[in-house]
Amino acid sequence: MMKYLIIGSKGFIGKKLKEQLENKDNIVYGADVVVDYIDTETYFLIDSTNSDFNTVFEKHQFDVCINCSGAASVPDSINNPLRDYYLNTVNVYKILNAIKKHQNTCKFINLSSAAVYGNPKVLPITENSIVNPLSPYGAHKLQSEQICKEFYQFFNIPTCSLRIFSAYGEGLNKQLFWDLYKKTKKEEEIVLFGTGRESRDFIYILDLLNAIELVANNSRFEGENINIGNGEEVFIEDCVSEFYNFFEKKIAYKFSGKNRPGDPNNWIADITTLKEIGYKRKYSLKEGLLNYYRWVIAEEKK
């Protein structure tokens, strides 16, 4: 049994991670900017305008702190770069500084993003590939990784950063598959960005949670970066077709040929490091998308 703190425990990943860890009889505390009137004893409310994590680490000792908080929108980072910088970079520094002051043996897992790579020149992408972010979001995630390395190198705080590729699953009400669903409600013919030959490396939420738990138990925590994906390149035109096949009516759509600022072209992760610590995929893309489709339909009926 371990004692975890999940910062961003009300978000897509954080909420499900908290549930999974609790189901395995771990002690799990949460922290977020959302008021919780029920779970008051194991929940810390963070002031979104002036985040302070000192009181969190003063009162309790944790084995692992997992940072699931922050902004997660490339377009929003372009429109509001300062907000993205504070949420994805400054807060990581504040969390680590509080750990350094109050309990410097607490392991820290930072959820970063494959957005740090931009458009790689060589596939698959290894952790040693050149980083060249295409957006403020990617740049700020890269800075958060550098902060983690700084705290390990200079202050011996055990840290690692997870470069998550394209995560999806029930509870995610934004990004590609949510947008595909929403477009079926508004448009007769759906127009999508790109050509369809862009590609991503998708990872279903339950596989992602297992990967995070494996990292918590088995990673070196020496400031390293770890790719989190499945090592499978999926073209957008193929996953769109797969998702729309679940719908009862035929969905008409086309690709505009125009790319959205900040979006990379092709991604596939080298997950050698992740496999070395025990990761094995459990859910195919079809299984994950079917679960997601069932969830969005159920949400519609509420």
Steps between C-alpha positions, in 0.01 A plus 500: 500500500628845405392853576439712190419864435335572165502865402229562241286225653178635344629485143471231233813305596523597866147395592531154347851451636377580851221243467734228373759553773230505770357175368839341565485602867745788474452820699427772244466872560381743236562868429334728246343840445146355516307521828415160651242510779504122560856370500640764735746289702710377208462795264687829474341800329759696302454871435499532121609865516796446735584132535687405816596137564695547823209421732433178307846361570529646850206298629552160336780272384457342156687224322413631153360829368353484148435829324198456271414870509557770240360623171463248218403698192735596217260762353440655843875520563533705182216733603597515871872416526550662842218295654645184347846591632378538857294180497754278326833645614481730804278260695748215447773715651275590795413136568862388487613788717244399763622138481860621540410702810284247682562141381781456254464123473155522336515371143359743241342395170437782253250437221664659196408457135630374167436858385859571605618315187313709241551351154770234540732432209529130583237249613450336742573773755740407778550694823829621349338640185540871433236710678348785299156607631252652255291681762529680834338191653784278379763757598358532851483123546865483397585765757317299766722200416809716537378615841463135605857430390618810687347384828651153459847619397543780752276399790480118465119502477386176327318607183400374157286635214260300286473605137143389436403460138129505403292394802125444468214334681180544696483832680698696240266768367746668265755414229460282191234240578284736706517752214403229251197416713396864544527567128238232431249720686559818301610437144356311205843447348784508749821679405814394687845659520790351307517239226424191706852368449620660821563237764499457877598238756184449708483362852172412672443643846515165683831414333626846590408454867686169509804665340503776764475244780789300353710816489415575865619154603790435265652817354847624604377855584821662384341784306439276199236535226287199398286463187146386580320353199458167326762516227227486233454760228131559420399726212228750583286396203502142633405581860229741382352224284526254791321735738222602260429134418349464847224751422164376378479747213765547231717804575616711204833675549798634312844643577567865421870459429570792734707437810426655837782709651700303755395155379778255404481280193606148593569331832597153614674439831792276576382350831803283576548670838134455594509132406814450708307596814223252419247670271273282288210636300159361598258694278497525121398827337171344391419388857589839642299691239196276553513573873533870427209491253278332759598766753418797275163349409423447869601861573260617231209326672562660840 
